[in-house]
Amino acid sequence: MAVPTRESRKLSRSFGRLTVLGAILVVAGLIGLIYTGVATLTSMLLFGWLLLVGGVVGLLHAIQSRGANYFWLGVVVAALNIAAGVVVIRRPEGSAEALTMFAALLFLTGGVFRLAGSVVVRGPQMGWTLVQGAFGVLLGILVLGSWPSSSRYVIGCFFSLALFFDGLGLIALGLTGRRIVGLVAPARSGADADAPDSVPQTPPQAMAKPSDGDQSGFEK
């Protein structure tokens, strides 16, 4: 019976961790879909802290490179990130409303451009592009029609769906990786076991000895 190698066991454990992480993300996505209001506030606070930390890191990097040409640009960008992070953390509800309106306008304009582009170009994917454009326009109209109350669940719903599908992808990757490692490792171990340890050498007795005629010819 083939025994898995150390590398195969290490790979199998790594893919197992990916599967566990995917399961955690799936559970978090399902909980967020149930409690969309909490998911919206959580995502906005997380977004605000990311902006704040990114701004601080960018500011430190700009200070370290004071002699560079992009010093003032780095300082301005870092200051904007810090200010935006502070505003989002202090007022997550208002930030969610503004971000929801921006997302709705983005869906609406993107859907309109997709519809117009598919009608003008008439490519092979025209039907699929029309469906995407119509879905974007419909989603933008629905979000804008119920704004600002829609800001309580739209961001959280999108964030939870992203967690859910990312978790499903990690689970599929982990299970597939473990299956591939389980198939390859025994076959490789069996091939190593069947391979000869060393190349057989010809025994000295089997080597042909020169005849007496040949020896006499060499002496002459």
Backbone bond lengths (Angstrom), bond angles and torsions (degrees), N, CA, C in turn:
res aa  C-N    CA-C-N  psi(-1)  N-CA   C-N-CA  omega(-1)  CA-C   N-CA-C  phi
1 M - - - 1.476 - - 1.520 109.30 -
2 A 1.317 117.52 133.12 1.463 122.19 -176.52 1.517 110.25 -76.01
3 V 1.311 115.71 134.15 1.464 122.04 -179.97 1.522 108.13 -101.35
4 P 1.354 119.39 129.43 1.463 120.40 179.94 1.519 111.30 -64.64
5 T 1.290 116.14 144.20 1.447 122.00 -179.09 1.518 110.84 -78.56
6 R 1.344 114.78 173.39 1.460 119.65 -179.63 1.523 111.22 -66.22
7 E 1.354 117.41 -38.57 1.457 120.49 179.13 1.520 111.77 -64.88
8 S 1.314 116.47 -40.30 1.467 119.34 179.81 1.520 111.52 -67.02
9 R 1.334 116.64 -37.88 1.470 118.82 176.57 1.521 111.21 -65.73
10 K 1.346 116.76 -38.22 1.457 120.17 178.53 1.530 111.04 -65.34
11 L 1.324 116.42 -42.90 1.467 120.15 177.05 1.520 111.31 -63.58
12 S 1.318 116.03 -40.15 1.460 119.18 179.84 1.526 111.33 -64.22
13 R 1.332 117.11 -39.47 1.467 119.50 177.13 1.529 111.30 -66.74
14 S 1.330 117.21 -37.71 1.464 119.90 178.65 1.520 111.18 -63.83
15 F 1.326 116.87 -44.93 1.464 119.71 177.39 1.526 111.27 -66.52
16 G 1.330 117.04 -30.63 1.456 119.37 175.33 1.518 112.26 -66.08
17 R 1.339 116.82 -38.36 1.467 119.78 176.08 1.523 111.09 -65.08
18 L 1.335 116.71 -38.29 1.466 119.09 175.87 1.528 111.05 -61.26
19 T 1.317 116.60 -40.24 1.468 119.97 178.83 1.523 111.19 -64.10
20 V 1.329 117.20 -42.74 1.470 120.57 178.81 1.524 110.69 -64.18
21 L 1.340 116.83 -43.04 1.464 120.06 177.81 1.529 111.06 -62.27
22 G 1.328 116.77 -41.38 1.467 119.72 176.92 1.517 112.22 -61.92
23 A 1.336 116.78 -40.12 1.469 119.66 177.96 1.529 111.13 -63.94
24 I 1.345 117.10 -39.31 1.468 120.32 177.82 1.521 110.59 -63.32
25 L 1.344 116.79 -42.83 1.468 119.87 178.98 1.528 111.28 -65.24
26 V 1.308 117.53 -38.68 1.471 120.23 178.12 1.526 110.75 -62.82
27 V 1.336 116.25 -45.03 1.471 119.60 178.72 1.532 110.67 -63.32
28 A 1.345 116.49 -41.86 1.464 119.39 178.22 1.521 111.56 -64.19
29 G 1.326 117.10 -38.25 1.462 119.91 177.18 1.517 112.66 -65.43
30 L 1.329 117.02 -40.48 1.464 119.77 177.80 1.522 111.71 -65.45
31 I 1.340 116.45 -41.21 1.464 119.27 177.33 1.525 110.42 -64.17
32 G 1.336 116.73 -39.55 1.461 119.53 178.66 1.519 112.51 -66.08
33 L 1.327 117.65 -34.99 1.464 120.08 176.92 1.525 111.75 -68.04
34 I 1.325 116.94 -27.56 1.466 119.82 177.73 1.531 110.29 -79.26
35 Y 1.325 116.10 -44.68 1.471 121.08 179.75 1.533 108.20 -109.50
36 T 1.314 116.06 76.43 1.462 120.41 -175.29 1.530 112.45 -69.10
37 G 1.325 117.44 -31.98 1.462 119.51 178.78 1.518 111.83 -64.89
38 V 1.328 116.52 -45.14 1.468 120.59 177.50 1.522 110.24 -64.94
39 A 1.346 116.45 -38.72 1.462 119.72 178.54 1.523 111.66 -64.65
40 T 1.338 116.63 -36.03 1.469 119.50 178.00 1.522 111.24 -65.11
41 L 1.322 116.89 -48.38 1.466 119.78 178.75 1.530 111.64 -62.85
42 T 1.336 116.28 -40.40 1.463 120.09 179.84 1.520 111.33 -63.77
43 S 1.323 116.27 -44.81 1.465 119.57 179.93 1.519 111.72 -65.73
44 M 1.331 117.66 -37.54 1.462 119.64 179.10 1.535 111.14 -68.55
45 L 1.335 117.34 -41.46 1.464 119.53 176.81 1.526 111.57 -64.27
46 L 1.335 115.92 -40.06 1.459 119.29 176.89 1.528 111.32 -63.51
47 F 1.334 115.76 -41.03 1.459 120.47 177.72 1.532 111.41 -63.53
48 G 1.325 115.97 -40.96 1.463 119.93 178.93 1.521 112.34 -64.50
49 W 1.333 116.59 -43.15 1.460 119.23 179.09 1.521 111.41 -67.45
50 L 1.314 117.66 -35.04 1.463 120.12 176.08 1.527 111.04 -63.63
51 L 1.340 116.17 -42.40 1.465 119.34 176.56 1.522 111.47 -62.61
52 L 1.336 116.33 -43.12 1.459 120.13 -177.85 1.522 111.72 -65.32
53 V 1.329 116.63 -48.12 1.470 120.17 -179.64 1.527 110.48 -65.29
54 G 1.346 116.53 -41.93 1.461 119.04 177.40 1.519 112.56 -62.39
55 G 1.340 117.24 -37.63 1.456 120.23 177.36 1.514 112.45 -66.32
56 V 1.332 116.87 -41.20 1.470 120.06 178.62 1.530 110.59 -64.35
57 V 1.329 116.02 -44.14 1.470 119.31 178.91 1.531 110.82 -63.66
58 G 1.340 116.51 -41.65 1.465 119.53 177.72 1.517 112.43 -64.49
59 L 1.336 116.99 -36.91 1.460 120.04 178.20 1.528 111.31 -66.89
60 L 1.328 117.26 -41.60 1.459 120.24 177.47 1.527 111.22 -63.97
61 H 1.318 115.86 -40.10 1.466 119.12 177.80 1.524 111.18 -65.24
62 A 1.330 117.17 -38.39 1.465 119.92 178.35 1.524 111.16 -66.89
63 I 1.338 117.31 -37.37 1.468 120.04 178.62 1.525 110.53 -66.80
64 Q 1.338 116.75 -38.29 1.462 119.39 178.95 1.526 112.42 -66.36
65 S 1.331 117.40 -27.85 1.473 121.14 -179.93 1.529 109.76 -110.19
66 R 1.329 115.50 56.60 1.466 120.18 -177.35 1.513 112.61 -65.66
67 G 1.310 118.32 -30.22 1.450 120.07 -177.76 1.514 114.54 -82.37
68 A 1.327 118.66 -2.31 1.470 120.72 -177.26 1.523 110.21 -79.26
69 N 1.337 114.06 162.52 1.465 119.05 -179.50 1.531 112.75 -72.53
70 Y 1.348 116.16 -26.86 1.461 120.31 -176.70 1.533 111.53 -93.68
71 F 1.339 118.28 22.71 1.460 120.46 -176.65 1.527 111.66 -62.58
72 W 1.333 116.89 -52.37 1.466 119.52 -176.90 1.524 111.26 -68.40
73 L 1.334 117.86 -34.51 1.465 119.41 176.33 1.527 111.25 -63.55
74 G 1.340 116.47 -41.63 1.461 119.78 176.73 1.511 112.53 -64.17
75 V 1.342 116.41 -38.64 1.469 119.86 178.76 1.532 110.64 -65.07
76 V 1.343 117.30 -43.53 1.469 120.58 -178.73 1.532 110.54 -64.92
77 V 1.331 116.88 -44.84 1.472 120.01 179.87 1.526 110.83 -63.51
78 A 1.331 117.05 -42.88 1.460 120.40 178.71 1.528 111.24 -63.92
79 A 1.341 117.07 -40.81 1.461 119.71 178.56 1.522 111.93 -64.37
80 L 1.329 116.66 -39.47 1.466 120.10 177.49 1.528 110.83 -64.56
81 N 1.326 117.38 -41.60 1.461 119.86 177.70 1.523 112.08 -63.75
82 I 1.328 116.23 -40.98 1.465 119.24 178.97 1.523 110.65 -65.40
83 A 1.334 116.95 -44.64 1.466 120.06 179.56 1.528 111.39 -62.81
84 A 1.346 116.49 -43.39 1.465 119.68 179.08 1.521 110.98 -64.84
85 G 1.332 117.21 -39.47 1.459 119.62 178.03 1.509 112.68 -63.35
86 V 1.339 117.04 -41.48 1.473 120.62 178.43 1.526 110.79 -63.93
87 V 1.333 117.07 -42.61 1.468 120.40 -179.86 1.528 110.79 -64.04
88 V 1.342 116.76 -43.83 1.471 119.70 -178.75 1.518 110.62 -65.46
89 I 1.341 117.74 -40.34 1.463 120.05 -179.32 1.525 111.18 -68.50
90 R 1.333 117.62 -38.85 1.464 120.29 -178.00 1.522 112.12 -76.14
91 R 1.326 118.33 -33.16 1.465 121.53 -178.80 1.527 109.59 -131.49
92 P 1.318 117.96 75.07 1.471 119.39 -178.74 1.524 113.12 -68.66
93 E 1.355 117.65 -31.62 1.465 118.99 -179.54 1.532 111.22 -67.57
94 G 1.333 116.47 -48.07 1.453 119.19 178.07 1.518 112.77 -63.75
95 S 1.322 116.74 -37.24 1.462 119.87 176.59 1.523 111.34 -65.42
96 A 1.330 116.42 -36.50 1.455 119.56 177.29 1.534 111.18 -65.72
97 E 1.322 116.94 -37.95 1.458 119.78 176.89 1.528 111.81 -63.45
98 A 1.334 116.37 -45.40 1.466 119.58 179.22 1.525 111.26 -64.96
99 L 1.321 116.92 -41.99 1.461 119.82 -179.64 1.528 111.37 -68.88
100 T 1.322 117.29 -33.49 1.469 120.13 177.20 1.521 111.22 -66.80
101 M 1.335 117.10 -42.75 1.461 119.41 176.43 1.526 111.45 -62.70
102 F 1.325 116.48 -41.67 1.463 119.33 178.00 1.523 110.96 -61.99
103 A 1.338 116.93 -42.58 1.466 120.06 179.30 1.530 111.29 -64.87
104 A 1.349 116.78 -40.00 1.461 119.69 179.12 1.527 111.28 -64.74
105 L 1.329 117.25 -43.32 1.468 120.24 177.11 1.524 111.46 -64.10
106 L 1.318 116.27 -36.11 1.462 120.11 178.32 1.527 110.74 -66.44
107 F 1.329 117.02 -43.49 1.463 120.11 176.18 1.533 111.32 -61.82
108 L 1.325 115.39 -42.72 1.465 119.70 -176.51 1.525 111.36 -66.23
109 T 1.319 117.11 -50.31 1.462 119.62 -179.18 1.525 111.57 -67.47
110 G 1.340 116.85 -38.63 1.465 118.96 176.78 1.522 112.34 -63.22
111 G 1.340 116.77 -40.32 1.458 119.35 177.34 1.515 112.94 -65.47
112 V 1.337 116.55 -40.02 1.468 119.75 178.41 1.527 110.96 -63.91
113 F 1.322 116.91 -43.83 1.465 120.14 179.08 1.530 111.14 -64.98
114 R 1.319 117.82 -37.20 1.462 120.03 178.12 1.527 110.93 -66.12
115 L 1.333 116.63 -42.21 1.465 119.52 178.35 1.518 111.07 -63.22
116 A 1.340 116.30 -47.37 1.459 119.52 -179.52 1.527 111.50 -64.82
117 G 1.326 117.32 -40.62 1.456 120.04 -179.82 1.518 112.56 -66.88
118 S 1.330 117.69 -39.53 1.462 119.56 179.34 1.523 111.94 -67.76
119 V 1.346 117.75 -35.00 1.462 120.52 178.49 1.526 110.84 -70.80
120 V 1.333 116.82 -38.36 1.468 120.34 -177.90 1.522 111.17 -75.04
121 V 1.326 117.51 -46.58 1.465 120.78 -174.77 1.523 111.45 -77.44
122 R 1.323 117.85 -43.74 1.470 123.26 -178.63 1.537 110.96 56.21
123 G 1.321 115.38 53.48 1.453 120.33 179.45 1.515 112.11 -82.92
124 P 1.350 116.23 -175.03 1.469 119.64 -178.83 1.528 113.18 -67.66
125 Q 1.344 117.30 -24.04 1.464 121.31 178.95 1.533 111.76 -99.34
126 M 1.312 116.92 31.61 1.460 120.47 -175.00 1.529 111.72 -64.39
127 G 1.317 117.78 -42.56 1.460 120.24 -178.56 1.519 112.25 -63.53
128 W 1.341 116.04 -45.14 1.457 119.71 179.47 1.522 111.27 -65.85
129 T 1.328 117.93 -38.57 1.463 121.29 178.05 1.525 111.00 -65.79
130 L 1.319 117.31 -38.46 1.469 120.46 176.58 1.521 111.43 -62.61
131 V 1.327 115.86 -41.16 1.471 119.21 179.21 1.527 110.35 -65.17
132 Q 1.335 117.37 -42.92 1.464 120.30 178.37 1.528 111.44 -63.26
133 G 1.336 116.75 -43.34 1.457 119.60 179.08 1.515 112.75 -64.25
134 A 1.326 117.04 -43.09 1.461 120.41 178.78 1.529 111.11 -64.65
135 F 1.329 116.54 -38.67 1.469 119.50 178.27 1.520 111.02 -65.68
136 G 1.345 117.46 -41.18 1.459 119.93 178.10 1.513 112.46 -64.16
137 V 1.334 117.11 -42.50 1.469 120.42 178.56 1.526 110.56 -64.23
138 L 1.327 116.75 -44.26 1.466 120.18 179.61 1.522 111.43 -63.09
139 L 1.332 116.95 -42.23 1.459 119.66 -179.95 1.529 111.08 -66.16
140 G 1.327 117.14 -41.56 1.456 119.60 177.52 1.518 112.80 -62.57
141 I 1.340 117.15 -40.66 1.466 120.74 179.58 1.526 111.03 -66.43
142 L 1.341 116.48 -41.01 1.462 119.93 -179.83 1.528 111.55 -64.89
143 V 1.332 116.79 -41.99 1.464 119.59 -179.25 1.522 110.66 -68.85
144 L 1.336 117.26 -43.95 1.465 119.96 179.40 1.523 112.02 -68.35
145 G 1.326 117.30 -32.34 1.463 120.17 -178.97 1.510 113.24 -65.85
146 S 1.337 117.21 -30.74 1.467 120.69 -179.75 1.527 112.71 -108.64
147 W 1.332 116.96 15.33 1.466 119.73 178.53 1.531 109.70 -75.65
148 P 1.312 122.64 142.04 1.476 127.72 8.64 1.518 115.25 -92.58
149 S 1.347 117.89 0.21 1.470 118.13 -179.69 1.526 111.93 -65.51
150 S 1.329 116.71 -25.89 1.461 119.34 179.65 1.524 112.48 -69.11
151 S 1.331 117.09 -18.29 1.466 119.55 -179.63 1.519 112.03 -69.11
152 R 1.326 117.89 -13.43 1.454 120.26 -179.79 1.520 112.50 -75.51
153 Y 1.333 117.51 -22.87 1.462 119.10 -175.28 1.531 113.51 -128.96
154 V 1.324 119.84 -16.40 1.471 120.74 -174.88 1.524 110.73 -65.97
155 I 1.341 117.47 -52.89 1.460 120.48 -178.00 1.527 110.33 -62.57
156 G 1.326 117.16 -43.58 1.463 119.81 178.72 1.506 112.74 -63.97
157 C 1.344 116.62 -36.75 1.468 120.01 178.44 1.527 110.92 -65.82
158 F 1.327 116.37 -45.63 1.465 119.59 178.16 1.527 111.35 -63.09
159 F 1.322 116.46 -43.35 1.462 120.74 179.60 1.529 111.26 -63.04
160 S 1.321 117.33 -41.88 1.467 120.92 179.67 1.522 111.64 -68.52
161 L 1.330 116.71 -39.40 1.467 119.33 176.73 1.526 111.33 -63.66
162 A 1.330 116.51 -38.78 1.463 119.56 177.71 1.530 110.77 -63.44
163 L 1.330 117.37 -43.32 1.460 120.47 176.44 1.526 111.37 -62.14
164 F 1.320 116.70 -42.29 1.458 121.01 -177.07 1.530 111.57 -63.41
165 F 1.330 117.20 -49.18 1.468 119.70 -177.33 1.529 111.39 -73.06
166 D 1.325 118.42 -33.08 1.453 119.81 173.89 1.531 110.94 -64.16
167 G 1.321 116.36 -39.36 1.455 119.81 176.93 1.515 112.37 -64.75
168 L 1.329 117.58 -40.95 1.465 120.28 176.61 1.524 111.01 -62.36
169 G 1.332 116.60 -39.31 1.459 119.73 178.05 1.525 112.10 -64.51
170 L 1.337 117.26 -41.12 1.458 120.03 178.27 1.524 111.60 -67.30
171 I 1.323 117.23 -37.99 1.467 119.96 177.60 1.526 110.43 -63.48
172 A 1.322 116.70 -45.75 1.464 119.88 178.81 1.524 111.29 -61.99
173 L 1.346 116.70 -41.38 1.463 120.48 178.83 1.523 111.44 -64.88
174 G 1.323 117.10 -43.08 1.460 120.12 -179.57 1.515 112.89 -65.77
175 L 1.333 117.07 -45.47 1.466 119.97 179.54 1.516 111.82 -65.43
176 T 1.330 117.00 -42.19 1.458 120.02 178.71 1.526 111.51 -65.04
177 G 1.326 116.77 -41.20 1.456 120.01 178.39 1.525 112.13 -63.75
178 R 1.318 118.05 -43.34 1.462 121.10 177.75 1.519 111.34 -63.08
179 R 1.336 117.18 -38.04 1.463 120.29 179.00 1.521 110.83 -66.80
180 I 1.331 116.39 -41.65 1.471 119.40 180.00 1.523 110.69 -66.33
181 V 1.342 116.80 -42.47 1.457 119.75 177.95 1.516 110.78 -63.37
182 G 1.336 117.38 -39.23 1.457 120.27 178.30 1.512 113.40 -65.98
183 L 1.325 117.35 -28.67 1.467 120.17 178.17 1.526 112.32 -82.52
184 V 1.329 116.42 -36.01 1.462 119.77 -174.44 1.526 111.50 -81.23
185 A 1.324 117.98 -39.33 1.462 120.65 -174.64 1.526 113.36 -62.59
186 P 1.379 121.38 -47.34 1.463 119.08 177.81 1.520 113.21 -62.80
187 A 1.360 116.02 -38.73 1.459 118.55 179.71 1.519 111.29 -64.29
188 R 1.322 115.47 -40.55 1.470 118.83 179.64 1.519 111.18 -68.23
189 S 1.329 116.21 -39.67 1.467 119.38 178.94 1.519 110.96 -65.87
190 G 1.353 116.79 -39.45 1.451 119.65 177.53 1.506 112.53 -65.19
191 A 1.325 116.80 -38.20 1.460 119.86 178.13 1.526 110.93 -66.26
192 D 1.334 116.55 -37.92 1.465 119.33 177.56 1.524 111.38 -67.69
193 A 1.347 116.66 -34.15 1.457 119.43 179.40 1.523 111.56 -71.62
194 D 1.339 117.03 -36.34 1.458 120.73 179.92 1.512 112.88 -74.98
195 A 1.320 118.55 -20.94 1.465 121.13 -177.37 1.511 109.97 -69.78
196 P 1.331 119.55 140.67 1.475 121.66 179.41 1.517 110.32 -67.92
197 D 1.330 113.33 147.00 1.456 118.68 -179.38 1.515 112.38 -69.08
198 S 1.310 116.94 -38.22 1.457 120.12 -178.88 1.506 109.18 -150.04
199 V 1.277 117.11 161.80 1.460 122.10 178.76 1.511 108.87 -75.69
200 P 1.345 118.72 125.31 1.480 119.95 -179.40 1.517 110.83 -62.83
201 Q 1.294 113.92 135.01 1.451 119.88 179.69 1.525 109.93 -99.43
202 T 1.278 114.81 148.47 1.461 120.66 -179.69 1.526 109.71 -75.67
203 P 1.313 117.88 124.84 1.473 118.75 -179.38 1.518 111.53 -63.52
204 P 1.306 115.73 150.50 1.474 118.15 -178.55 1.519 112.83 -60.85
205 Q 1.389 116.84 -29.97 1.455 118.62 -178.10 1.517 112.32 -69.02
206 A 1.361 116.52 -26.32 1.460 119.31 -177.38 1.508 112.77 -81.82
207 M 1.309 118.74 -10.21 1.452 121.14 179.81 1.518 109.75 -72.92
208 A 1.307 114.12 138.98 1.473 119.46 -177.46 1.513 110.45 -71.39
209 K 1.358 115.25 131.09 1.449 120.37 177.77 1.522 109.49 -90.75
210 P 1.289 118.76 142.85 1.457 120.09 177.99 1.527 110.89 -67.23
211 S 1.313 115.52 139.85 1.470 121.59 -178.89 1.517 110.47 -73.96
212 D 1.362 115.47 169.29 1.451 120.58 -179.41 1.503 111.30 -67.88
213 G 1.366 115.36 -33.30 1.471 118.66 178.23 1.514 111.59 -65.84
214 D 1.318 115.35 -39.02 1.460 118.42 179.70 1.526 110.76 -67.90
215 Q 1.341 116.13 -39.03 1.450 118.78 179.44 1.520 111.61 -64.46
216 S 1.395 114.88 -41.59 1.457 117.33 177.84 1.498 112.24 -65.27
217 G 1.357 116.19 -35.15 1.481 119.29 177.66 1.500 110.96 -64.98
218 F 1.326 117.16 -39.96 1.465 119.97 179.36 1.529 110.93 -65.63
219 E 1.399 115.78 -36.13 1.448 118.04 -178.62 1.511 110.83 -68.74
220 K 1.351 115.72 -35.92 1.455 117.06 177.34 1.497 111.44 -69.16
